[in-house]
Amino acid sequence: MSLDKALLNSFEQKAPRYGEGKANTGNATMDALAPLIASIAGDIAALKRKVAALEARPSIKFMGVYKPGATYSEGSMVTRDGSIFHANKTTTATPGDGSMDWTLCVKRGRDGKDGVSR
C-alpha cells in the first residue's frame, strides 16, 4: 500500500467527515488537519466518479477504411467510397447502405473536370 493511501486510510478511520466535529487522534497537527483532509478525500472520490463516468462514455475512434464483415463499436468512424461514416451503435452493417447503424459525416466530393488544382 502506498504511503498516501495508508495516510488517507488512517485519517478516514480517525477523522470525522468534513463539518461533523473534531477528530481525536491524539496528535494536535493531525486533529487540526483531519477536517481538511476528509474534505479533500471527499473531493477526490467525487472526481474519481466523474472520471469513471467520462471514461465509460463512447468515444470517437477513426478505424480507417471500412472492412466488410468487421464489427465496429459505437463511436467508430470509417471511410467508404470517399465518404466518412460514424457508427451509432456496435454494428456489422455496411455504412451507406441505408442502415440506421451509421451516420454520414462527410459526403464524398465530385472529381474535378481536369484534375488540376489552381
C-alpha positions as CSV (number, residue, x, y, z in Angstrom):
1,M,0.0,0.0,0.0
2,S,1.4,3.4,-0.9
3,L,2.2,5.9,1.8
4,D,-0.5,8.4,0.7
5,K,-3.2,5.7,0.6
6,A,-2.1,4.5,4.1
7,L,-2.3,8.0,5.5
8,L,-5.7,8.6,3.9
9,N,-7.0,5.3,5.3
10,S,-5.7,6.3,8.8
11,F,-7.4,9.7,8.5
12,E,-10.6,8.2,7.2
13,Q,-10.7,5.9,10.2
14,K,-9.9,8.6,12.8
15,A,-11.2,11.8,11.3
16,P,-14.9,12.8,11.1
17,R,-16.4,13.8,7.8
18,Y,-16.0,17.5,7.0
19,G,-18.2,19.6,9.2
20,E,-19.0,16.7,11.7
21,G,-16.9,17.8,14.6
22,K,-13.4,17.4,15.7
23,A,-11.1,14.4,15.3
24,N,-9.4,12.8,18.3
25,T,-6.2,11.1,17.0
26,G,-4.0,12.2,20.0
27,N,-1.9,14.3,17.7
28,A,-2.7,18.1,17.6
29,T,-1.5,18.5,14.0
30,M,-3.4,15.5,12.7
31,D,-6.5,16.7,14.6
32,A,-6.2,20.2,13.0
33,L,-5.7,18.8,9.5
34,A,-8.3,16.0,9.7
35,P,-11.4,18.0,8.6
36,L,-9.4,19.4,5.6
37,I,-8.1,16.0,4.7
38,A,-11.5,14.5,5.0
39,S,-12.9,17.2,2.7
40,I,-10.1,16.7,0.2
41,A,-10.7,12.9,0.3
42,G,-14.4,13.5,-0.5
43,D,-13.5,15.8,-3.4
44,I,-11.1,13.2,-4.8
45,A,-13.7,10.5,-4.5
46,A,-16.2,12.7,-6.4
47,L,-13.6,13.4,-9.1
48,K,-12.8,9.7,-9.5
49,R,-16.5,9.0,-10.0
50,K,-16.7,11.8,-12.7
51,V,-13.6,10.5,-14.5
52,A,-15.0,6.9,-14.4
53,A,-18.3,8.1,-15.9
54,L,-16.5,10.1,-18.6
55,E,-14.2,7.1,-19.5
56,A,-17.3,4.8,-19.7
57,R,-18.8,7.0,-22.4
58,P,-18.3,6.0,-26.0
59,S,-15.5,7.9,-27.8
60,I,-14.8,8.6,-31.4
61,K,-12.1,6.4,-32.9
62,F,-11.1,6.5,-36.5
63,M,-10.9,2.9,-37.8
64,G,-9.7,3.6,-41.4
65,V,-11.2,2.1,-44.5
66,Y,-14.4,0.1,-43.9
67,K,-13.8,-3.7,-44.0
68,P,-16.8,-5.8,-44.9
69,G,-17.8,-8.2,-42.1
70,A,-15.8,-6.4,-39.4
71,T,-17.5,-5.4,-36.1
72,Y,-17.4,-1.7,-35.3
73,S,-18.2,-0.3,-31.9
74,E,-20.3,2.7,-31.1
75,G,-18.2,5.8,-31.9
76,S,-16.1,4.2,-34.6
77,M,-15.5,6.3,-37.8
78,V,-14.7,4.7,-41.1
79,T,-14.3,5.8,-44.7
80,R,-16.1,4.1,-47.5
81,D,-16.3,5.2,-51.2
82,G,-14.7,8.6,-50.3
83,S,-17.2,9.4,-47.5
84,I,-16.8,9.3,-43.7
85,F,-19.4,7.5,-41.5
86,H,-19.9,7.3,-37.7
87,A,-21.2,4.1,-36.0
88,N,-24.2,5.0,-33.9
89,K,-24.0,1.6,-32.1
90,T,-22.0,-1.6,-32.3
91,T,-22.6,-3.0,-35.8
92,T,-21.5,-5.2,-38.7
93,A,-23.8,-3.4,-41.1
94,T,-22.3,-1.7,-44.2
95,P,-22.2,2.1,-44.0
96,G,-24.1,4.0,-46.7
97,D,-26.4,1.1,-47.5
98,G,-29.4,2.6,-45.6
99,S,-28.7,1.1,-42.2
100,M,-29.6,3.3,-39.2
101,D,-26.4,2.0,-37.5
102,W,-24.3,4.5,-39.4
103,T,-24.5,8.3,-39.9
104,L,-22.9,10.0,-42.9
105,C,-20.5,12.7,-41.5
106,V,-18.7,13.8,-44.7
107,K,-20.1,13.2,-48.2
108,R,-17.7,12.4,-51.0
109,G,-17.0,15.3,-53.3
110,R,-17.0,15.3,-57.0
111,D,-13.9,14.9,-59.1
112,G,-12.6,18.0,-60.8
113,K,-13.0,18.4,-64.6
114,D,-9.3,18.3,-65.4
115,G,-7.9,17.2,-62.1
116,V,-5.7,20.3,-61.8
117,S,-5.7,22.5,-58.7
118,R,-5.5,26.2,-59.3
